[in-house]
Structures are given as structure tokens and as C-alpha cells.
């Protein structure tokens, strides 16, 4: 018998129905242990410096990979300045998204000042979007899908 949980009743039940060892399972566990050791011994010093970890294995290796990927994203990120033009009306914030019937991207303060200067004192609201905002936490990481 095999079991998927370690509780007293399940383990006692498993002893009542013995079976031969599945050597494929034994070999897979040995392989996981070897990988943990090979990766762990190489990563332990780095992990101790970065995240104060005392061990390194499959789970910590994935965490380290995420840190490395995040750091690479951070290094290649090029900050870009952008501006928005907003007006306040009653309890609404009106955001300028089109200017002269074209979608706009305002890159500099000079561009924004130029648009504001050329706007008439009257403007037309084309669309109002009211959306309920619900914030939900991200799903937890699943280590088996991160490799």
C-alpha cells in the first residue's frame, strides 16, 4: 500500500498491507537528494549573503532563480518620464487621454504645458468609465511550475 498523508491511522493501515519496494521511487528519491546536495553546496554561501538562508536545495534554488530574474529585469529597465493631465469635477477625476482626436502620450513637462495652453476653457467629456476596484492577492508560487 502507498499513502499520501502521514497520520497514525494511515501509517498503521499501510503496515497491514505490505508491498514490495518500488525501486523507481527509491531511485527518484536518491536523485532528488543528490541534486539537493549538488545544488545546495554550490549555492549555500550566496544564499547566506543574499537572503540569510541556512540551506539550499530545490526550493531555495527556485527562490534564487526568481531573485536573479528580478534583478536582471531591474538592470535592463530604462526609466521613462511621462505626464498626465487631469481635471477635477465634482467627485470625479477626469483624465485627458485624447487630444485633437488622437491618443496622446505626454513625455515632457513642456509637452504638457503646451497642451494645457492650447486647451480651451471648455472641454468635452467623451466617455466616463466607472469600474469597481477589487484588489486580490496574487496566487502563491508553485515551485513545480517555476523551472
MDTraj code that builds the backbone (N, CA, C; nanometers):
import mdtraj as md
import numpy as np

residues = "UNK UNK UNK UNK UNK UNK UNK UNK UNK UNK UNK UNK UNK UNK UNK UNK UNK UNK UNK UNK UNK UNK UNK UNK UNK UNK UNK UNK UNK UNK UNK UNK UNK UNK UNK UNK UNK UNK UNK UNK UNK UNK UNK UNK UNK UNK UNK UNK UNK UNK UNK UNK UNK UNK UNK UNK UNK UNK UNK UNK UNK UNK UNK UNK UNK UNK UNK UNK UNK UNK UNK UNK UNK UNK UNK UNK UNK UNK UNK UNK UNK UNK UNK UNK UNK UNK UNK UNK UNK UNK UNK UNK UNK UNK UNK UNK UNK UNK UNK UNK UNK UNK UNK UNK UNK UNK UNK UNK UNK UNK UNK UNK UNK UNK UNK UNK UNK UNK UNK UNK UNK UNK UNK UNK UNK UNK UNK UNK UNK UNK UNK UNK UNK UNK UNK UNK UNK UNK UNK UNK UNK UNK UNK UNK UNK UNK UNK".split()
xyz = np.array([
    [0.0845, -0.1182, 0.0000],
    [0.0000, 0.0000, 0.0000],
    [0.0883, 0.1236, 0.0000],
    [0.0447, 0.2240, -0.0633],
    [0.1130, 0.3532, -0.0559],
    [0.0149, 0.4531, 0.0043],
    [0.0679, 0.5640, 0.0531],
    [-0.0201, 0.6620, 0.1143],
    [0.0309, 0.8022, 0.0834],
    [-0.0599, 0.8965, 0.0927],
    [-0.0278, 1.0347, 0.0595],
    [-0.0312, 1.1273, 0.1798],
    [-0.0528, 1.0720, 0.2947],
    [-0.0515, 1.1528, 0.4157],
    [0.0124, 1.0730, 0.5265],
    [0.0707, 1.1417, 0.6205],
    [0.1369, 1.0745, 0.7315],
    [0.0568, 1.1035, 0.8569],
    [-0.0393, 1.0154, 0.8808],
    [-0.1160, 1.0213, 1.0042],
    [-0.1069, 0.8830, 1.0673],
    [-0.1328, 0.8753, 1.1921],
    [-0.1196, 0.7491, 1.2641],
    [-0.2050, 0.6405, 1.1996],
    [-0.3315, 0.6702, 1.1723],
    [-0.4217, 0.5681, 1.1167],
    [-0.3756, 0.5199, 0.9790],
    [-0.3333, 0.6116, 0.8943],
    [-0.2915, 0.5748, 0.7585],
    [-0.1647, 0.4903, 0.7625],
    [-0.0687, 0.5279, 0.8463],
    [0.0563, 0.4519, 0.8555],
    [0.0301, 0.3120, 0.9102],
    [-0.0536, 0.2991, 1.0122],
    [-0.0875, 0.1671, 1.0674],
    [-0.1565, 0.0821, 0.9606],
    [-0.2457, 0.1423, 0.8850],
    [-0.3150, 0.0712, 0.7767],
    [-0.2158, 0.0248, 0.6692],
    [-0.1164, 0.1080, 0.6404],
    [-0.0160, 0.0725, 0.5386],
    [0.0673, -0.0471, 0.5841],
    [0.0976, -0.0566, 0.7124],
    [0.1734, -0.1715, 0.7625],
    [0.0929, -0.3009, 0.7538],
    [-0.0372, -0.2921, 0.7559],
    [-0.1208, -0.4120, 0.7456],
    [-0.1207, -0.4690, 0.6045],
    [-0.0928, -0.3850, 0.5061],
    [-0.0943, -0.4294, 0.3661],
    [0.0446, -0.4010, 0.3059],
    [0.1446, -0.4856, 0.3394],
    [0.2797, -0.4599, 0.2878],
    [0.2864, -0.4857, 0.1367],
    [0.3846, -0.4268, 0.0732],
    [0.4081, -0.4499, -0.0690],
    [0.5576, -0.4444, -0.0944],
    [0.5970, -0.4831, -0.2139],
    [0.7394, -0.4782, -0.2491],
    [0.7799, -0.3331, -0.2705],
    [0.9073, -0.3063, -0.2465],
    [0.9570, -0.1714, -0.2689],
    [0.9552, -0.1399, -0.4178],
    [0.9119, -0.0206, -0.4500],
    [0.9157, 0.0265, -0.5883],
    [1.0503, 0.0960, -0.6065],
    [1.1434, 0.0286, -0.6729],
    [1.2794, 0.0806, -0.6859],
    [1.2833, 0.2103, -0.7667],
    [1.1858, 0.2321, -0.8546],
    [1.1822, 0.3594, -0.9274],
    [1.1610, 0.4763, -0.8309],
    [1.0748, 0.4539, -0.7320],
    [1.0534, 0.5586, -0.6314],
    [1.1784, 0.5792, -0.5460],
    [1.2453, 0.4698, -0.5117],
    [1.3681, 0.4795, -0.4325],
    [1.4745, 0.5564, -0.5098],
    [1.4908, 0.5223, -0.6378],
    [1.5925, 0.5901, -0.7196],
    [1.5581, 0.7385, -0.7398],
    [1.4302, 0.7696, -0.7541],
    [1.3939, 0.9105, -0.7725],
    [1.4234, 0.9912, -0.6460],
    [1.3995, 0.9304, -0.5290],
    [1.4329, 0.9995, -0.4043],
    [1.5834, 1.0182, -0.3921],
    [1.6597, 0.9182, -0.4281],
    [1.8057, 0.9312, -0.4227],
    [1.8534, 1.0406, -0.5185],
    [1.7929, 1.0470, -0.6353],
    [1.8302, 1.1501, -0.7324],
    [1.7975, 1.2897, -0.6782],
    [1.6791, 1.3047, -0.6172],
    [1.6435, 1.4336, -0.5588],
    [1.7418, 1.4729, -0.4491],
    [1.7813, 1.3755, -0.3680],
    [1.8759, 1.4034, -0.2597],
    [2.0112, 1.4473, -0.3159],
    [2.0567, 1.3788, -0.4224],
    [2.1845, 1.4166, -0.4845],
    [2.1772, 1.5568, -0.5446],
    [2.0670, 1.5869, -0.6115],
    [2.0516, 1.7198, -0.6711],
    [2.0494, 1.8259, -0.5614],
    [1.9765, 1.7983, -0.4530],
    [1.9740, 1.8926, -0.3412],
    [2.1158, 1.9201, -0.2917],
    [2.1947, 1.8159, -0.2808],
    [2.3303, 1.8342, -0.2299],
    [2.4189, 1.9052, -0.3308],
    [2.4115, 1.8663, -0.4580],
    [2.4963, 1.9294, -0.5600],
    [2.4636, 2.0777, -0.5728],
    [2.3361, 2.1088, -0.5804],
    [2.2954, 2.2483, -0.5939],
    [2.3163, 2.3210, -0.4617],
    [2.2773, 2.2552, -0.3551],
    [2.2838, 2.3189, -0.2243],
    [2.4233, 2.3604, -0.1842],
    [2.5225, 2.2742, -0.2031],
    [2.6583, 2.3072, -0.1628],
    [2.7139, 2.4234, -0.2446],
    [2.6713, 2.4354, -0.3688],
    [2.7197, 2.5453, -0.4527],
    [2.6512, 2.6780, -0.4196],
    [2.5274, 2.6710, -0.3761],
    [2.4504, 2.7936, -0.3557],
    [2.4502, 2.8455, -0.2126],
    [2.4902, 2.7638, -0.1185],
    [2.4713, 2.7990, 0.0215],
    [2.5358, 2.9314, 0.0591],
    [2.6604, 2.9558, 0.0136],
    [2.7289, 3.0795, 0.0508],
    [2.6571, 3.2018, -0.0067],
    [2.6160, 3.1917, -0.1323],
    [2.5443, 3.3024, -0.1952],
    [2.4111, 3.3295, -0.1247],
    [2.3376, 3.2224, -0.0942],
    [2.2088, 3.2399, -0.0269],
    [2.2250, 3.2972, 0.1132],
    [2.3322, 3.2586, 0.1820],
    [2.3535, 3.3137, 0.3155],
    [2.3753, 3.4642, 0.3083],
    [2.4465, 3.5089, 0.2055],
    [2.4713, 3.6528, 0.1906],
    [2.3471, 3.7288, 0.1465],
    [2.2662, 3.6691, 0.0575],
    [2.1540, 3.7406, -0.0014],
    [2.0271, 3.7340, 0.0833],
    [1.9910, 3.6156, 0.1286],
    [1.8619, 3.6016, 0.1980],
    [1.8740, 3.5355, 0.3348],
    [1.9949, 3.5252, 0.3838],
    [2.0198, 3.4703, 0.5179],
    [1.9672, 3.3274, 0.5345],
    [1.9726, 3.2508, 0.4277],
    [1.9254, 3.1132, 0.4333],
    [2.0352, 3.0236, 0.4889],
    [1.9955, 2.9193, 0.5593],
    [2.0928, 2.8266, 0.6155],
    [2.1037, 2.6986, 0.5348],
    [2.0203, 2.6855, 0.4324],
    [2.0286, 2.5674, 0.3472],
    [1.9939, 2.6070, 0.2050],
    [2.0305, 2.5210, 0.1129],
    [1.9983, 2.5465, -0.0282],
    [1.9643, 2.4139, -0.0925],
    [1.8486, 2.4043, -0.1449],
    [1.8049, 2.2836, -0.2131],
    [1.7137, 2.3228, -0.3266],
    [1.6215, 2.2350, -0.3627],
    [1.5346, 2.2632, -0.4769],
    [1.4480, 2.3864, -0.4544],
    [1.3919, 2.4009, -0.3367],
    [1.3036, 2.5146, -0.3109],
    [1.3836, 2.6448, -0.3085],
    [1.4959, 2.6458, -0.2382],
    [1.5769, 2.7663, -0.2314],
    [1.6363, 2.7999, -0.3676],
    [1.6647, 2.6997, -0.4490],
    [1.7194, 2.7236, -0.5823],
    [1.6188, 2.7985, -0.6678],
    [1.4929, 2.7632, -0.6566],
    [1.3887, 2.8339, -0.7306],
    [1.3777, 2.9767, -0.6801],
    [1.3869, 2.9949, -0.5490],
    [1.3815, 3.1305, -0.4932],
    [1.4980, 3.2132, -0.5460],
    [1.6153, 3.1524, -0.5528],
    [1.7319, 3.2236, -0.6047],
    [1.7125, 3.2576, -0.7520],
    [1.6563, 3.1655, -0.8276],
    [1.6313, 3.1926, -0.9692],
    [1.5373, 3.3113, -0.9847],
    [1.4325, 3.3177, -0.9026],
    [1.3411, 3.4312, -0.9072],
    [1.4127, 3.5614, -0.8736],
    [1.5019, 3.5574, -0.7748],
    [1.5789, 3.6766, -0.7402],
    [1.6668, 3.7213, -0.8558],
    [1.7314, 3.6264, -0.9207],
    [1.8197, 3.6586, -1.0332],
    [1.7389, 3.7173, -1.1486],
    [1.6255, 3.6553, -1.1818],
    [1.5415, 3.7074, -1.2903],
    [1.4926, 3.8479, -1.2590],
    [1.4521, 3.8702, -1.1357],
    [1.4040, 4.0021, -1.0953],
    [1.5154, 4.1055, -1.1046],
    [1.6348, 4.0667, -1.0633],
    [1.7494, 4.1587, -1.0698],
    [1.7842, 4.1909, -1.2146],
    [1.7760, 4.0917, -1.3045],
    [1.8016, 4.1174, -1.4467],
    [1.6989, 4.2145, -1.5030],
    [1.5710, 4.1970, -1.4672],
    [1.4677, 4.2906, -1.5102],
    [1.4982, 4.4309, -1.4593],
    [1.5424, 4.4379, -1.3357],
    [1.5737, 4.5673, -1.2751],
    [1.6896, 4.6345, -1.3482],
    [1.7908, 4.5578, -1.3882],
    [1.9077, 4.6146, -1.4538],
    [1.8772, 4.6630, -1.5949],
    [1.7871, 4.5949, -1.6673],
    [1.7594, 4.6370, -1.8049],
    [1.6475, 4.7402, -1.8135],
    [1.5823, 4.7686, -1.7020],
    [1.4734, 4.8658, -1.7010],
    [1.5280, 5.0054, -1.7293],
    [1.4657, 5.0732, -1.8223],
    [1.5037, 5.2105, -1.8546],
    [1.3894, 5.3015, -1.8088],
    [1.4143, 5.3819, -1.7065],
    [1.3067, 5.4684, -1.6581],
    [1.2666, 5.5688, -1.7664],
    [1.1387, 5.5917, -1.7755],
    [1.0869, 5.6808, -1.8790],
    [0.9899, 5.7788, -1.8140],
    [1.0099, 5.9053, -1.8403],
    [0.9236, 6.0066, -1.7816],
    [0.7938, 6.0164, -1.8616],
    [0.6837, 6.0325, -1.7917],
    [0.5569, 6.0575, -1.8594],
    [0.4734, 6.1508, -1.7719],
    [0.3824, 6.2189, -1.8359],
    [0.2992, 6.3165, -1.7688],
    [0.1539, 6.2870, -1.7986],
    [0.0663, 6.3267, -1.7077],
    [-0.0775, 6.3169, -1.7315],
    [-0.1400, 6.4523, -1.7032],
    [-0.2516, 6.4746, -1.7677],
    [-0.3282, 6.5977, -1.7442],
    [-0.4640, 6.5549, -1.6911],
    [-0.4965, 6.6065, -1.5727],
    [-0.6210, 6.5686, -1.5083],
    [-0.6981, 6.6930, -1.4665],
    [-0.8281, 6.6792, -1.4663],
    [-0.9153, 6.7863, -1.4170],
    [-1.0068, 6.7246, -1.3119],
    [-1.0426, 6.8037, -1.2153],
    [-1.1298, 6.7565, -1.1084],
    [-1.2669, 6.8205, -1.1255],
    [-1.3687, 6.7358, -1.1290],
    [-1.5050, 6.7835, -1.1452],
    [-1.5938, 6.7074, -1.0486],
    [-1.6573, 6.7793, -0.9593],
    [-1.7387, 6.7207, -0.8528],
    [-1.6542, 6.6160, -0.7794],
    [-1.6964, 6.4905, -0.7844],
    [-1.6189, 6.3871, -0.7158],
    [-1.5448, 6.2995, -0.8148],
    [-1.5215, 6.3498, -0.9329],
    [-1.4577, 6.2702, -1.0376],
    [-1.3234, 6.3299, -1.0769],
    [-1.2354, 6.2429, -1.1170],
    [-1.1084, 6.2854, -1.1738],
    [-1.1170, 6.2578, -1.3235],
    [-1.1032, 6.3621, -1.4023],
    [-1.1112, 6.3494, -1.5472],
    [-0.9689, 6.3486, -1.6022],
    [-0.9373, 6.2455, -1.6768],
    [-0.8016, 6.2311, -1.7296],
    [-0.8035, 6.2530, -1.8799],
    [-0.7131, 6.3373, -1.9280],
    [-0.7022, 6.3644, -2.0710],
    [-0.6334, 6.2462, -2.1388],
    [-0.7063, 6.1777, -2.2261],
    [-0.6485, 6.0630, -2.2972],
    [-0.6386, 6.0872, -2.4468],
    [-0.7165, 6.1839, -2.4976],
    [-0.7119, 6.2179, -2.6397],
    [-0.6972, 6.3676, -2.6526],
    [-0.6180, 6.4062, -2.7495],
    [-0.6004, 6.5480, -2.7793],
    [-0.6049, 6.5633, -2.9302],
    [-0.6927, 6.6474, -2.9799],
    [-0.7166, 6.6643, -3.1236],
    [-0.7527, 6.5310, -3.1881],
    [-0.8392, 6.4564, -3.1191],
    [-0.8892, 6.3257, -3.1646],
    [-0.7805, 6.2202, -3.1822],
    [-0.6717, 6.2329, -3.1124],
    [-0.5637, 6.1342, -3.1186],
    [-0.5266, 6.0939, -2.9762],
    [-0.4962, 5.9650, -2.9589],
    [-0.4449, 5.9207, -2.8292],
    [-0.3117, 5.9898, -2.8049],
    [-0.2861, 6.0259, -2.6810],
    [-0.1636, 6.1008, -2.6533],
    [-0.0772, 6.0299, -2.5511],
    [0.0516, 6.0530, -2.5634],
    [0.1498, 6.0160, -2.4635],
    [0.2314, 6.1408, -2.4374],
    [0.2248, 6.1909, -2.3187],
    [0.2949, 6.3151, -2.2852],
    [0.4267, 6.2773, -2.2194],
    [0.5376, 6.3089, -2.2856],
    [0.6693, 6.2642, -2.2392],
    [0.7436, 6.3688, -2.1565],
    [0.7123, 6.4970, -2.1767],
    [0.7873, 6.6008, -2.1053],
    [0.6915, 6.7021, -2.0438],
    [0.7455, 6.7776, -1.9496],
    [0.6650, 6.8828, -1.8882],
    [0.6316, 6.9903, -1.9906],
    [0.7238, 7.0171, -2.0814],
    [0.6992, 7.1180, -2.1848],
    [0.5809, 7.0767, -2.2726],
    [0.5748, 6.9476, -2.3079],
    [0.4609, 6.8983, -2.3867],
    [0.3299, 6.9191, -2.3111],
    [0.3298, 6.8884, -2.1826],
    [0.2070, 6.9029, -2.1040],
    [0.1660, 7.0498, -2.0940],
    [0.2628, 7.1382, -2.0733],
    [0.2318, 7.2813, -2.0653],
    [0.1778, 7.3333, -2.1978],
    [0.2331, 7.2835, -2.3076],
    [0.1876, 7.3248, -2.4403],
    [0.0425, 7.2809, -2.4640],
    [0.0105, 7.1581, -2.4262],
    [-0.1268, 7.1088, -2.4434],
    [-0.2231, 7.1887, -2.3559],
    [-0.1847, 7.2116, -2.2305],
    [-0.2708, 7.2881, -2.1394],
    [-0.2941, 7.4291, -2.1947],
    [-0.1889, 7.4917, -2.2483],
    [-0.2010, 7.6265, -2.3030],
    [-0.2974, 7.6298, -2.4222],
    [-0.2950, 7.5215, -2.5042],
    [-0.3782, 7.5180, -2.6242],
    [-0.5210, 7.4678, -2.5986],
    [-0.5457, 7.4133, -2.4817],
    [-0.6820, 7.3699, -2.4496],
    [-0.7702, 7.4918, -2.4288],
    [-0.8914, 7.4808, -2.4753],
    [-0.9841, 7.5911, -2.4490],
    [-1.0346, 7.5768, -2.3056],
    [-1.1002, 7.6789, -2.2576],
    [-1.1519, 7.6721, -2.1214],
    [-1.2704, 7.5760, -2.1132],
    [-1.3237, 7.5414, -2.2292],
    [-1.4318, 7.4437, -2.2333],
    [-1.3779, 7.3152, -2.2950],
    [-1.4144, 7.2073, -2.2348],
    [-1.3748, 7.0784, -2.2907],
    [-1.4938, 6.9849, -2.2835],
    [-1.4837, 6.8762, -2.3581],
    [-1.5963, 6.7843, -2.3685],
    [-1.5552, 6.6482, -2.3134],
    [-1.6364, 6.5961, -2.2250],
    [-1.6146, 6.4618, -2.1722],
    [-1.6778, 6.3648, -2.2706],
    [-1.5958, 6.2771, -2.3277],
    [-1.6438, 6.1829, -2.4293],
    [-1.6929, 6.0540, -2.3654],
    [-1.6244, 6.0099, -2.2621],
    [-1.6553, 5.8797, -2.2054],
    [-1.6297, 5.8817, -2.0553],
    [-1.7173, 5.8191, -1.9817],
    [-1.6971, 5.8022, -1.8377],
    [-1.6972, 5.6527, -1.8104],
    [-1.5926, 5.6071, -1.7471],
    [-1.5823, 5.4647, -1.7125],
    [-1.5807, 5.4530, -1.5608],
    [-1.6824, 5.3897, -1.5087],
    [-1.6868, 5.3634, -1.3656],
    [-1.6675, 5.2146, -1.3463],
    [-1.5642, 5.1805, -1.2719],
    [-1.5313, 5.0404, -1.2513],
    [-1.5156, 5.0144, -1.1022],
    [-1.5797, 4.9116, -1.0537],
    [-1.5499, 4.8744, -0.9143],
    [-1.4093, 4.8159, -0.9097],
    [-1.3355, 4.8528, -0.8112],
    [-1.1985, 4.8029, -0.7995],
    [-1.1910, 4.7034, -0.6856],
    [-1.1527, 4.5844, -0.7199],
    [-1.1359, 4.4790, -0.6206],
    [-0.9910, 4.4348, -0.6266],
    [-0.9240, 4.4455, -0.5164],
    [-0.7841, 4.4042, -0.5115],
    [-0.7774, 4.2643, -0.4524],
    [-0.7123, 4.1769, -0.5258],
    [-0.6952, 4.0407, -0.4768],
    [-0.5465, 4.0088, -0.4768],
    [-0.5063, 3.9344, -0.3783],
    [-0.3666, 3.8941, -0.3706],
    [-0.3350, 3.7970, -0.4830],
    [-0.2087, 3.8002, -0.5277],
    [-0.1654, 3.7045, -0.6288],
    [-0.1676, 3.5638, -0.5716],
    [-0.1799, 3.4662, -0.6595],
    [-0.1735, 3.3275, -0.6141],
    [-0.0330, 3.2991, -0.5625],
    [-0.0207, 3.2074, -0.4675],
    [0.1132, 3.1733, -0.4185],
    [0.1934, 3.1042, -0.5273],
    [0.3255, 3.1150, -0.5183],
    [0.4112, 3.0493, -0.6166],
    [0.4001, 2.8980, -0.6014],
    [0.4016, 2.8289, -0.7128],
    [0.4044, 2.6833, -0.7127],
    [0.5415, 2.6433, -0.7655],
    [0.6239, 2.5856, -0.6794],
    [0.7627, 2.5603, -0.7192],
    [0.7737, 2.4648, -0.8362],
    [0.6790, 2.3746, -0.8526],
    [0.6896, 2.2780, -0.9620],
    [0.6727, 2.3429, -1.0982],
    [0.6155, 2.4638, -1.1052],
    [0.5942, 2.5296, -1.2332],
    [0.6970, 2.6380, -1.2600],
    [0.7958, 2.6528, -1.1762],
    [0.8908, 2.7635, -1.1898],
    [1.0212, 2.7261, -1.2571],
    [1.0383, 2.6048, -1.2973],
    [1.1670, 2.5646, -1.3549],
    [1.1791, 2.5993, -1.4983],
])
top = md.Topology()
chain = top.add_chain()
for i, resn in enumerate(residues, 1):
    res = top.add_residue(resn, chain, resSeq=i)
    for name in ("N", "CA", "C"):
        top.add_atom(name, md.element.get_by_symbol(name[0]), res)
traj = md.Trajectory(xyz[None], top)
